Amino acid sequence: MNLLVDESTGAAVVTFLRTAGHDVLSVGEHMPQADDQDILTRAVQDNRILVTNDKDFGELVFRSGQPHRGLLLIRPRDESPASRIAVVQAVLAEWADQLVDHFVVATQSGVRIRASKP
């Protein structure tokens, strides 16, 4: 799976995803301190699902209707690297085939999946 991991999501998530065999572009490595619109544009250009814990992307994608190839917004109970990885791992194990072109919010207790607006 082609993913773009937001800088705020952390290097541990990037490492986990790469180890799991995914093609991962890290904002922290390739576009440090980029603004949200530039990150979302890059994800679309590179045909990547954006993985983030920044709710501002939800505003851009869901409320403002910005184009995207898929957005996984992780909302763990705590912001530890282990919690972030656990949420991402659970989503990929159960719902990986539903990430493309969907807005997905995931916590330890559940996942909410919404199709993109037309």
QUIFEN-V177089 format. One record per residue. RES is the residue in one letter. PHI is phi in radians with two decimals (* if undefined). OMEGA is omega as a letter, one per 30 degrees, with the letter a starting at -180 (* if undefined). NEAR is the number of other ideal C-beta (glycine too) atoms within 8 Angstrom. Layout:
[[RES;PHI;OMEGA;NEAR] [RES;PHI;OMEGA;NEAR]]
This chain:
[[M;*;l;8] [N;-1.63;a;10] [L;-2.26;l;13] [L;-2.10;a;16] [V;-1.79;a;15] [D;-1.09;a;13] [E;-1.02;a;10] [S;-1.21;a;7] [T;-1.29;l;13] [G;1.84;a;8] [A;-1.16;a;7] [A;-1.11;l;10] [V;-1.18;l;14] [V;-1.02;a;14] [T;-1.07;l;8] [F;-1.00;a;11] [L;-1.15;l;13] [R;-1.13;l;9] [T;-1.10;l;6] [A;-1.37;l;7] [G;1.68;l;4] [H;-1.49;l;9] [D;-1.51;a;6] [V;-2.07;l;10] [L;-1.83;a;13] [S;-1.74;l;11] [V;-1.04;a;13] [G;-1.05;a;9] [E;-1.52;a;7] [H;-1.93;a;7] [M;-2.55;a;9] [P;-0.94;l;8] [Q;1.09;l;4] [A;-1.18;l;10] [D;-1.40;a;5] [D;-1.03;a;10] [Q;-1.10;l;8] [D;-1.14;l;9] [I;-1.14;l;15] [L;-1.11;l;15] [T;-1.08;l;8] [R;-1.10;l;13] [A;-1.06;l;13] [V;-1.17;a;10] [Q;-1.03;a;6] [D;-1.61;l;9] [N;0.99;a;6] [R;-2.12;l;11] [I;-1.40;l;14] [L;-1.54;l;17] [V;-1.92;a;13] [T;-2.64;l;13] [N;-2.12;a;11] [D;-1.68;a;10] [K;-1.13;l;6] [D;-1.05;l;7] [F;-1.16;l;15] [G;-1.07;l;12] [E;-1.09;a;9] [L;-1.11;a;12] [V;-1.46;a;14] [F;-1.45;a;10] [R;-1.42;a;7] [S;-1.60;l;7] [G;1.28;l;6] [Q;-1.14;l;8] [P;-1.15;l;4] [H;-2.80;l;13] [R;-1.84;a;10] [G;2.46;l;12] [L;-2.40;l;13] [L;-1.91;l;13] [L;-1.71;a;14] [I;-1.65;a;14] [R;-2.30;a;8] [P;-1.20;l;13] [R;-1.03;l;5] [D;-2.17;a;5] [E;-1.63;l;6] [S;-1.20;l;7] [P;-0.95;a;8] [A;-1.09;l;7] [S;-1.18;l;12] [R;-1.07;l;16] [I;-1.07;a;11] [A;-1.05;l;10] [V;-1.16;l;14] [V;-1.07;a;15] [Q;-1.06;l;9] [A;-1.11;l;11] [V;-1.11;a;15] [L;-1.13;a;10] [A;-1.22;a;6] [E;-1.86;a;7] [W;-2.26;a;10] [A;-0.96;a;9] [D;-1.28;a;4] [Q;-1.94;a;8] [L;-1.40;a;12] [V;-1.08;l;7] [D;1.10;l;7] [H;-2.16;l;12] [F;-1.75;a;14] [V;-2.09;l;16] [V;-1.97;a;9] [A;-2.27;l;14] [T;-2.21;l;11] [Q;-1.15;a;8] [S;-1.75;l;3] [G;3.08;a;5] [V;-2.33;l;11] [R;-2.08;a;7] [I;-2.11;l;9] [R;-2.21;l;8] [A;-1.24;l;7] [S;-1.13;l;9] [K;-1.25;l;5] [P;-1.13;*;2]]
